Amino acid sequence: MSRTATELDQGKGSAGTIRLPNGQVLNVKSNISIEADEIPVIDVSGIYSEDIEDRKAVAEKVREASHRIGFFYAINHGIDPKLADGAFEQAKRFFAMPTEKKMEVDTARVPGEFVGYHAMQQYSGNDRKHKDLSEAFNIAYDAKYDPEAITDEPSTSIFLPENDLPGFKDGLYAYHTRILQFARKMTRIFALALHLPEDFFADYIKQPEAGMRILHYPQQEHSVDDQNGIGAHTDFECFTMVTQDSSGGLEVLSKSGYWIKAKPIPDSFVINIADCFMRQTNDFFVSTVHRVINKSGKERYSIPFFYGFDRKKVLEPVPTCVSEDNPMKYPLMTSGEYYKWRASKAKDGEL
């Protein structure tokens, strides 16, 4: 649900390399982030139009962004910002609780699943001097909160008793449900972006992988060379949609080797391609390395939504992305097999 391991070999504030699990080696020219207009801002209101040409117009912009950098902002997405405000309030309530209470829903209680509480400074995927300065709580897809559910299978999520934190579960799923509906719409746009029929992925998303995470990042005192909020990584499902607060801190590694600040845009999502979509598109869509550095001087909160395909579905190559001259680069496996592998590695601290 969250992150793919990276190996980092980097000098103090200077050039280095990042080695990805797919064999890619990325050159990092500086560990210090810069401001640049490389991440496009896409008005996605056209996805709700009854005119297919309006939807295709959005899809072409998504295609360019997903192929070139793997990141874009989505504005005018149609989701009431009050739902995000409510989810952020639930996050603050949870993280303000005593550590021993939060540990009652420690992710270790659910082996093989990336749900529950992930404690402060638990992970360090980039071999920094100090572990990542963040804590998180993850929830999984729950058919009870999906208006389009086709199953009544129980969710893998774990929660504190309702009396310990009244309204917490329902507050998070109120936002989750609305983002899930938007994600299904975006899946149709991604199909058009790949020059496929709009409903090409319909069978893949009837029972989707749809996890949501609330994250808390204290102000980071150590240098970027010694500690990250979350270290350099890629996500491992199909695409991720991040709701940021106003603090900033999300940074994207450009193809030119520089860390680009993904500054917050109010009422937007930051959407990025993840590893499963990169695999299915035979690297036409790119899953781009990113990290979080909180030097804002205040607490940072964010809410990423990790969207993937039904675990039973085989991640077959997208037909418009393979040919005799460009054969599939990856072995076939189900979405569930890939998820279990990544989740297991993540829980072992290989983030």
Solvent accessible surface area in square Angstrom, and as a share of the most:
residue,aa,sasa,rsa
1,M,1,0.00
2,S,3,0.02
3,R,9,0.03
4,T,2,0.01
5,A,20,0.15
6,T,6,0.03
7,E,112,0.50
8,L,25,0.13
9,D,83,0.43
10,Q,34,0.15
11,G,35,0.33
12,K,148,0.63
13,G,25,0.24
14,S,51,0.33
15,A,64,0.49
16,G,14,0.14
17,T,31,0.18
18,I,0,0.00
19,R,104,0.38
20,L,15,0.07
21,P,59,0.37
22,N,57,0.29
23,G,60,0.57
24,Q,83,0.37
25,V,85,0.49
26,L,46,0.23
27,N,102,0.52
28,V,1,0.01
29,K,112,0.47
30,S,24,0.16
31,N,0,0.00
32,I,97,0.49
33,S,18,0.12
34,I,73,0.37
35,E,115,0.51
36,A,42,0.32
37,D,150,0.78
38,E,57,0.26
39,I,15,0.07
40,P,33,0.21
41,V,77,0.44
42,I,4,0.02
43,D,62,0.32
44,V,0,0.00
45,S,54,0.35
46,G,18,0.17
47,I,3,0.02
48,Y,85,0.32
49,S,32,0.20
50,E,175,0.78
51,D,71,0.37
52,I,60,0.31
53,E,106,0.47
54,D,62,0.32
55,R,42,0.16
56,K,89,0.38
57,A,55,0.43
58,V,9,0.05
59,A,1,0.01
60,E,84,0.38
61,K,114,0.48
62,V,0,0.00
63,R,58,0.21
64,E,83,0.37
65,A,0,0.00
66,S,0,0.00
67,H,81,0.36
68,R,87,0.32
69,I,5,0.02
70,G,0,0.00
71,F,1,0.00
72,F,1,0.00
73,Y,13,0.05
74,A,0,0.00
75,I,48,0.24
76,N,86,0.44
77,H,14,0.06
78,G,54,0.52
79,I,11,0.05
80,D,70,0.36
81,P,64,0.40
82,K,152,0.64
83,L,56,0.28
84,A,13,0.10
85,D,90,0.47
86,G,33,0.31
87,A,0,0.00
88,F,25,0.10
89,E,94,0.42
90,Q,27,0.12
91,A,1,0.00
92,K,95,0.40
93,R,72,0.26
94,F,1,0.00
95,F,13,0.06
96,A,86,0.66
97,M,31,0.14
98,P,76,0.48
99,T,78,0.45
100,E,128,0.57
101,K,50,0.21
102,K,9,0.04
103,M,69,0.31
104,E,74,0.33
105,V,6,0.04
106,D,23,0.12
107,T,4,0.02
108,A,71,0.55
109,R,156,0.57
110,V,25,0.14
111,P,110,0.69
112,G,24,0.23
113,E,13,0.06
114,F,1,0.00
115,V,0,0.00
116,G,0,0.00
117,Y,2,0.01
118,H,3,0.01
119,A,22,0.17
120,M,62,0.28
121,Q,75,0.33
122,Q,67,0.30
123,Y,18,0.07
124,S,32,0.20
125,G,15,0.14
126,N,6,0.03
127,D,125,0.65
128,R,33,0.12
129,K,157,0.67
130,H,51,0.23
131,K,101,0.43
132,D,6,0.03
133,L,25,0.12
134,S,13,0.08
135,E,8,0.03
136,A,2,0.01
137,F,2,0.01
138,N,0,0.00
139,I,1,0.01
140,A,8,0.06
141,Y,26,0.10
142,D,8,0.04
143,A,12,0.09
144,K,160,0.68
145,Y,55,0.21
146,D,9,0.04
147,P,89,0.56
148,E,98,0.44
149,A,39,0.30
150,I,111,0.56
151,T,32,0.19
152,D,136,0.71
153,E,98,0.44
154,P,125,0.79
155,S,33,0.22
156,T,54,0.31
157,S,21,0.14
158,I,41,0.21
159,F,45,0.19
160,L,16,0.08
161,P,83,0.52
162,E,100,0.45
163,N,138,0.71
164,D,50,0.26
165,L,14,0.07
166,P,77,0.48
167,G,30,0.29
168,F,6,0.03
169,K,57,0.24
170,D,88,0.46
171,G,20,0.19
172,L,1,0.01
173,Y,0,0.00
174,A,50,0.39
175,Y,5,0.02
176,H,3,0.01
177,T,26,0.15
178,R,62,0.23
179,I,0,0.00
180,L,1,0.01
181,Q,59,0.26
182,F,1,0.00
183,A,0,0.00
184,R,18,0.07
185,K,80,0.34
186,M,0,0.00
187,T,1,0.01
188,R,96,0.35
189,I,2,0.01
190,F,0,0.00
191,A,0,0.00
192,L,16,0.08
193,A,0,0.00
194,L,1,0.01
195,H,104,0.46
196,L,13,0.07
197,P,86,0.54
198,E,25,0.11
199,D,81,0.42
200,F,70,0.29
201,F,2,0.01
202,A,41,0.31
203,D,79,0.41
204,Y,21,0.08
205,I,16,0.08
206,K,97,0.41
207,Q,32,0.14
208,P,6,0.04
209,E,12,0.05
210,A,0,0.00
211,G,0,0.00
212,M,1,0.01
213,R,9,0.03
214,I,2,0.01
215,L,7,0.03
216,H,18,0.08
217,Y,2,0.01
218,P,27,0.17
219,Q,51,0.23
220,Q,1,0.01
221,E,136,0.61
222,H,76,0.34
223,S,53,0.34
224,V,18,0.10
225,D,24,0.13
226,D,29,0.15
227,Q,3,0.01
228,N,1,0.00
229,G,1,0.01
230,I,10,0.05
231,G,2,0.02
232,A,2,0.02
233,H,9,0.04
234,T,3,0.02
235,D,4,0.02
236,F,1,0.00
237,E,6,0.03
238,C,0,0.00
239,F,1,0.00
240,T,2,0.01
241,M,0,0.00
242,V,18,0.10
243,T,11,0.06
244,Q,26,0.12
245,D,35,0.18
246,S,88,0.57
247,S,16,0.10
248,G,12,0.11
249,G,19,0.18
250,L,10,0.05
251,E,10,0.04
252,V,0,0.00
253,L,8,0.04
254,S,5,0.03
255,K,148,0.63
256,S,55,0.36
257,G,2,0.02
258,Y,76,0.29
259,W,2,0.01
260,I,1,0.00
261,K,75,0.32
262,A,1,0.01
263,K,107,0.45
264,P,42,0.26
265,I,59,0.30
266,P,116,0.73
267,D,94,0.49
268,S,11,0.07
269,F,1,0.01
270,V,1,0.01
271,I,0,0.00
272,N,1,0.01
273,I,0,0.00
274,A,0,0.00
275,D,8,0.04
276,C,6,0.03
277,F,0,0.00
278,M,12,0.05
279,R,26,0.09
280,Q,1,0.01
281,T,0,0.00
282,N,6,0.03
283,D,45,0.23
284,F,50,0.21
285,F,0,0.00
286,V,30,0.17
287,S,7,0.05
288,T,17,0.10
289,V,1,0.01
290,H,11,0.05
291,R,4,0.01
292,V,8,0.05
293,I,13,0.06
294,N,1,0.01
295,K,100,0.42
296,S,46,0.30
297,G,57,0.55
298,K,101,0.43
299,E,83,0.37
300,R,3,0.01
301,Y,26,0.10
302,S,3,0.02
303,I,0,0.00
304,P,9,0.06
305,F,0,0.00
306,F,6,0.03
307,Y,0,0.00
308,G,2,0.02
309,F,1,0.00
310,D,12,0.06
311,R,63,0.23
312,K,138,0.59
313,K,63,0.27
314,V,57,0.33
315,L,5,0.03
316,E,89,0.40
317,P,40,0.25
318,V,1,0.01
319,P,75,0.47
320,T,74,0.43
321,C,14,0.08
322,V,42,0.24
323,S,63,0.41
324,E,170,0.76
325,D,138,0.72
326,N,63,0.32
327,P,87,0.55
328,M,50,0.22
329,K,118,0.50
330,Y,34,0.13
331,P,95,0.60
332,L,102,0.51
333,M,48,0.22
334,T,31,0.18
335,S,7,0.05
336,G,9,0.09
337,E,100,0.45
338,Y,3,0.01
339,Y,5,0.02
340,K,92,0.39
341,W,117,0.41
342,R,13,0.05
343,A,0,0.00
344,S,54,0.35
345,K,49,0.21
346,A,0,0.00
347,K,47,0.20
348,D,107,0.55
349,G,24,0.23
350,E,80,0.36
351,L,4,0.02
